[in-house]
Amino acid sequence: MEKIGNYKIAEVDYKSESEDILYALCEVFGEEIPELDSKEMQSLAQSYAMEQTLDIIKALGQEISTTSHLLYTIEEDSDSYVMSIISTDEEADFVDKMKELKKKTKCMLQPRKKAGSPAKRIDFGKQIKGNVIKWDEEKFILRSSVDGIYYTDTLSDNKADVFYFDPQPVIIQSVSKIIQCLTGKEGQYAAVFMNPERRSASSGLTDHTSYIAVGDKLEDINKWKVICTLESDKDHPSISHMCDCIWYGNDLFLATVNRVFVIKDAKNGGSELVTILEFPIDYSLTTCFFILNGSLFILIQGKIYQWTKGGLFKKEGFNKCIFKMESSAHGPERVFVINDEEVAFAEPKQFSRSSEIQMQQLIVLNVRTKNKRKIECFRGWFRSVKKGEVIVLCTGHEMVKDKKNLPLMVIMDLNSGERKTLPYGCLGTFEIEDIYLTKDNRLLLETDKGIIYPENLDEFLQ
């Protein structure tokens, strides 16, 4: 156990979260100060979960002072906070010893509060009411291009569930496979699988082959016919993973981060996987298809290509790049169809760790005219559950000073220009990490405390 001048110390990173700071203090001082592990202290840490690290330490120090102890920081040449807890009776000796060692110290108390009084709790005001959806926290939810249908990450248990929310998850079918992507509609589905049974002793996959299957019903997914496979690149196995697939008529299109394929007439028995576009190896963030006004497009390697049907004097393929991203070769996270001519995507941007609210641009591109307009919005994750709308799940509340000026969520109707915001604090200290739709088109909010089915969300949207 580390010490400075015979005084035990706990050290945390300068940007540590509240639970980590409290844990570090419990590990070093828990035996002599059992109150550190009390429900009151845990509640305080939760209350300050989105605050700056120094403010968290001051709040914990204030609460510790009610136990006849004091929390001090000791200045060191590092990107850390070095802390020691002493009894109030030995404060003078501690200060003298640190002066002797030429160490600067500071007693951690909240502004305008005296030692011995409880820490100030943060009042978040009125809270959204709702039920927590029962869900296995080890399973990650992935969305498919089938309306309202989701599936799960399978790396933990070698099994994927295909389901919808009603609002509790209703499992349509479970499969002993890793689902890479799922697309289609009733009577015409397709999926790309990997085989989770072929694992090494360290649980890593030994077989990265992609199995492409088609079928008529989601309920029969286990019986779908595998029509072809894609062997992985032995030197770069991860780039062989299928990122997206989509039906265009009876043809099935598929794509990795650097290659695009088509299986002609896959609906009626076609099984030949043909490479139609290929780039040098690059771990691009996004590859996705979308259909706009009846035409097929793909975003890959930071560029948007339009599919050209073969005909007289026309070569079939993704021959024409209609748009190139300006700021990053890796492209945005997603592309959203807004209307018959426009799509939207977030401009890629590097963000700093700043206490100021950070903004980014949402680009709305007219695919026909190539005109674009920029809409300023908060930093965050982008989703869409309704054509024409883009939802920003705002992030960074743990860093910014003016938290109330940074909402939890912004719903933007890009056709009408209407905006609705969900204010910070109505979910306590939690941010919204993702959103899902129930079968009756109600929003579910995923946070650190689980997936919430809100009863009164409309009351808070401003």
Secondary structure, DSSP 8 states (H G I E B T S, - for coil): --EETTEE-EEEETT--HHHHHHHHHHHHTTT-GGGGSHHHHHHHHHTTTS-HHHHHHHHHHHHGGGTEEEEEE--SSSEEEEEEEEGGGHHHHHHHHHHTT--EEE---TT--TTS--------S---EEEE---TTS-EEE-SSTT-EEE--TTTS-EEEEEESSSEEEEEEESSEEEEEEEETTEEEEEEE-TT-B-TTS-BS---EEEEEES-GGGGGG-EEEEEE---SSSGGGGS--EEEEETTEEEEE-SSEEEEETTGGGT---EEEEEE------S-EEEEEETTEEEEEETTEEEEEE--BTTB--EEEEEEEE-SS-TT--S--EE-SSSEEEEE--------SS--EEEEEEEETTT--EEEEEEESEEEE-SSTTEEEEEE--TTT-S-GGGS-SEEEEETTT--EEEE-TTTTTT----EEEEBTTS-EEEEETTEEEEESSHHHH--
